[in-house]
Each structure stands twice: as C-alpha cells, then as structure tokens.
C-alpha cells in the first residue's frame, strides 16, 4: 500500500486530500502537517520510514524555499508532487528541477489528485497541462529530462562514489545503476550536452544543480 504524506499550511486542504485518498483507497495517509521540517521531525521522533509520495504545497509559510523542501524530501526517499495554484512558474520550475515528479493544480478534481498520486508512486512523471506549461517556459530545463532514479544515480556517481557503492547506497543492483548511467549519457547526447567521461558527468550534474561543488571525479 502506498504511504502518503500531505504537507500544506492550510488545514482544510490537508483534510480534503486525506478524505479523497481514503475514499479512493489510494493508500495510507501516514502524515499531515504544515512544513517539511515538521515532517522530518515526525520521522525522526517516530522512526517511520519515508512516505512513498509527498503531496507538497508550492509555497509554505515557514520561509523555506521550494527547492530546499523538494530536495530534502527526495533525498529522504520520497517521490514528490507539487499541489499548487501554479501561478508562480519560476518556483514551479525550481521544484521540478529539484526532483519533483510533477505538479497538479489545486483547482483539479480530487479524483485527478488521487490519480496523480498513483502515477508518482510508480516513479513516473506527471504528464499534464501544468507540467507542460512549466517545461515550455524554460527550454533549458526541458533539456534535462532525467528520471528521479537517474538523478539519484548521477548525483552520487558524479560526486565521486564508485558505481558499485552507488548501487549499494540506493539499494539497487549494480546492473541497474550501470543502466541508469548509460541512459543519462544517452539523454545528454540527445540534447547536445555529451558526457562521455565521469568528469563530464560531474560538469553536467553541476550545471543541472544536482551537485553543488566539484568533487574528485577521477
């Protein structure tokens, strides 16, 4: 069963989404709260494993940026959906760049949100109007269409970990990690940004904000 967390600083939105998930049997809502920091404290205090999917409001009231929020959630092992009025295209693109798998409008029907949770739980990007609008507004982002898993593998590999260690860290087979790196290289070639060596992959990861600083990539 999919474990879902709902993070929004409006209680009515959280209650409505929780009720919709319950009616549809989409999964178990394990956490509702108003900030990512609150969610991370809950995990630490309870020892709970990460939610499979986090439905996250674009802008929360605690001052944290959407990039910070999404990056923390992805790093902690969750897939992220942005649930927003989508009136801030730059912030939406920042969320997608940080690893969110898509965005769905707060004006969408509850059934559509439930469907989005199911899609993201499978590790798939949302393919909807909101996603297309965000990508079309920033062609540089559109050029970097790496999956969440490909981003994870690239981030660790480019930062200097051997591929075997990357696989162990992510709990996947070595062959899977290798296949992901191959797909990453193919995707970069397709958009005119070839990365034939590990040093090149580090450069691409830095350009796309996946690695903050240069690491030993020899």
C-alpha positions as CSV (number, residue, x, y, z in Angstrom):
1,X,0.0,0.0,0.0
2,X,1.3,3.5,-0.9
3,X,2.2,5.6,2.1
4,X,1.3,9.2,1.5
5,X,2.3,12.4,3.3
6,X,0.4,15.7,2.9
7,X,2.3,18.9,3.5
8,X,0.3,22.1,3.2
9,X,-0.1,25.1,5.5
10,X,-3.9,25.1,5.0
11,X,-5.6,22.5,7.2
12,X,-8.7,22.4,5.1
13,X,-6.6,21.3,2.1
14,X,-4.9,18.6,4.1
15,X,-8.3,17.3,5.4
16,X,-9.8,17.3,1.9
17,X,-6.9,15.4,0.4
18,X,-6.8,12.9,3.2
19,X,-10.5,12.2,2.7
20,X,-10.1,11.8,-1.0
21,X,-7.3,9.3,-0.5
22,X,-9.4,7.4,1.9
23,X,-12.4,7.2,-0.3
24,X,-10.3,6.1,-3.3
25,X,-8.3,3.6,-1.4
26,X,-5.1,5.0,-3.0
27,X,-3.0,4.3,0.1
28,X,-2.5,5.2,3.7
29,X,-2.0,8.8,4.7
30,X,0.7,8.5,7.3
31,X,1.4,12.2,8.0
32,X,-0.3,15.6,7.5
33,X,1.4,18.8,8.5
34,X,2.2,22.4,7.5
35,X,6.0,22.2,6.9
36,X,8.7,19.9,5.7
37,X,10.6,20.5,8.9
38,X,7.6,19.2,10.8
39,X,7.5,16.1,8.6
40,X,11.2,15.4,9.2
41,X,10.8,15.8,12.9
42,X,8.0,13.3,12.9
43,X,10.1,10.8,11.0
44,X,13.0,11.3,13.5
45,X,10.8,11.0,16.6
46,X,8.8,8.0,15.4
47,X,11.4,6.2,13.3
48,X,8.9,5.9,10.5
49,X,10.2,5.1,7.0
50,X,9.8,7.8,4.4
51,X,6.4,8.2,2.8
52,X,6.3,6.8,-0.7
53,X,4.6,10.0,-2.1
54,X,4.6,13.5,-0.6
55,X,1.9,15.9,-1.8
56,X,3.6,19.3,-1.2
57,X,2.3,22.9,-1.5
58,X,4.5,25.1,-3.6
59,X,4.9,27.9,-1.1
60,X,4.7,27.3,2.7
61,X,4.6,29.9,5.4
62,X,7.9,29.0,7.2
63,X,10.3,30.7,4.8
64,X,11.8,27.6,3.3
65,X,12.3,27.6,-0.5
66,X,10.5,25.1,-2.7
67,X,13.9,23.9,-3.9
68,X,15.0,23.2,-0.3
69,X,11.8,21.4,0.5
70,X,11.7,19.2,-2.6
71,X,15.4,18.4,-2.3
72,X,15.1,17.3,1.3
73,X,12.1,15.1,0.6
74,X,13.7,13.5,-2.4
75,X,16.9,12.9,-0.5
76,X,14.9,11.2,2.2
77,X,13.5,8.8,-0.3
78,X,10.1,10.1,-1.3
79,X,8.5,11.0,-4.6
80,X,7.1,14.5,-4.6
81,X,4.0,16.0,-6.3
82,X,3.6,19.8,-6.2
83,X,0.0,20.7,-5.3
84,X,-0.4,24.4,-6.1
85,X,-2.4,27.1,-7.8
86,X,0.6,27.1,-10.2
87,X,0.7,30.9,-10.5
88,X,4.5,31.1,-9.9
89,X,6.1,29.5,-13.0
90,X,9.7,30.1,-11.8
91,X,9.0,28.4,-8.5
92,X,7.3,25.5,-10.3
93,X,10.4,25.0,-12.5
94,X,12.6,25.2,-9.4
95,X,10.5,22.4,-7.8
96,X,10.8,20.3,-10.9
97,X,14.5,20.9,-11.2
98,X,14.9,19.8,-7.5
99,X,13.3,16.4,-8.3
100,X,9.6,16.8,-8.0
101,X,7.8,14.4,-10.5
102,X,5.1,16.8,-11.4
103,X,2.6,19.5,-10.5
104,X,-1.2,19.3,-10.2
105,X,-3.4,22.4,-9.7
106,X,-5.4,23.0,-6.6
107,X,-8.3,23.6,-8.9
108,X,-8.1,20.0,-10.1
109,X,-10.8,17.4,-9.1
110,X,-9.9,15.2,-6.1
111,X,-10.0,12.2,-8.4
112,X,-7.3,13.8,-10.5
113,X,-5.1,14.3,-7.4
114,X,-5.6,10.7,-6.4
115,X,-4.7,9.6,-10.0
116,X,-1.5,11.8,-9.8
117,X,-0.5,10.1,-6.5
118,X,-0.9,6.7,-8.2
119,X,1.3,7.8,-11.1
120,X,4.0,9.3,-9.0
121,X,4.0,6.2,-6.7
122,X,5.2,4.2,-9.7
123,X,8.1,6.6,-10.2
124,X,6.6,8.2,-13.3
125,X,6.4,11.9,-14.1
126,X,3.0,13.5,-14.4
127,X,2.2,14.4,-18.0
128,X,-0.4,17.1,-17.7
129,X,-1.1,20.7,-18.7
130,X,0.7,22.2,-15.6
131,X,3.8,20.1,-16.3
132,X,3.9,21.1,-20.0
133,X,3.4,24.8,-19.1
134,X,6.3,24.8,-16.7
135,X,8.6,23.0,-19.1
136,X,7.6,25.1,-22.1
137,X,8.5,28.2,-20.2
138,X,12.1,27.0,-19.7
139,X,13.7,25.2,-22.5
140,X,17.0,24.7,-20.5
141,X,15.0,22.7,-18.0
142,X,13.3,20.7,-20.8
143,X,16.7,19.6,-22.0
144,X,17.4,17.8,-18.7
145,X,14.6,15.2,-18.6
146,X,16.2,12.7,-16.2
147,X,14.0,10.4,-14.1
148,X,14.2,10.6,-10.3
149,X,16.2,7.4,-10.2
150,X,18.6,8.7,-12.9
151,X,19.1,11.9,-10.9
152,X,19.9,9.9,-7.8
153,X,22.4,7.7,-9.5
154,X,24.0,10.6,-11.3
155,X,24.2,12.7,-8.1
156,X,26.1,10.0,-6.2
157,X,28.3,8.8,-9.1
158,X,29.3,12.3,-10.2
159,X,30.1,13.2,-6.6
160,X,32.8,10.5,-6.6
161,X,31.3,7.3,-5.5
162,X,32.2,4.1,-7.5
163,X,29.2,2.7,-9.3
164,X,29.1,-0.3,-7.0
165,X,28.9,1.9,-4.0
166,X,26.1,4.0,-5.7
167,X,24.1,0.8,-6.2
168,X,24.6,-0.2,-2.5
169,X,23.6,3.2,-1.3
170,X,20.4,3.2,-3.3
171,X,19.6,-0.4,-2.6
172,X,19.6,-1.4,-6.3
173,X,21.5,-3.9,-8.4
174,X,24.9,-2.9,-9.9
175,X,23.4,-3.6,-13.3
176,X,20.6,-1.2,-12.7
177,X,22.9,1.6,-11.6
178,X,25.0,1.0,-14.7
179,X,22.0,1.0,-17.0
180,X,20.9,4.3,-15.4
181,X,24.3,5.9,-16.1
182,X,24.1,4.7,-19.7
183,X,20.6,6.2,-20.1
184,X,21.8,9.5,-18.6
185,X,24.7,9.7,-21.1
186,X,22.3,9.0,-24.0
187,X,19.9,11.7,-22.8
188,X,22.7,14.3,-22.6
189,X,23.9,13.4,-26.1
190,X,20.4,13.8,-27.4
191,X,20.2,17.4,-26.1
192,X,23.7,18.3,-27.3
193,X,25.5,18.1,-24.0
194,X,27.6,14.9,-24.3
195,X,29.2,13.4,-21.2
196,X,31.4,10.6,-22.2
197,X,33.6,10.6,-19.1
198,X,32.9,10.8,-15.4
199,X,34.4,14.3,-15.3
200,X,31.9,15.3,-18.0
201,X,29.1,13.8,-15.9
202,X,30.2,15.8,-12.9
203,X,30.1,19.0,-15.1
204,X,26.6,18.2,-16.3
205,X,25.4,17.4,-12.7
206,X,26.8,20.7,-11.6
207,X,25.1,22.6,-14.5
208,X,21.8,21.0,-13.6
209,X,22.1,21.7,-9.8
210,X,22.5,18.1,-8.8
211,X,26.0,18.5,-7.3
212,X,26.8,21.8,-5.6
213,X,30.6,21.7,-5.7
214,X,33.2,20.0,-7.7
215,X,34.2,16.6,-6.3
216,X,37.0,14.2,-7.1
217,X,35.6,12.5,-10.2
218,X,38.7,10.6,-11.3
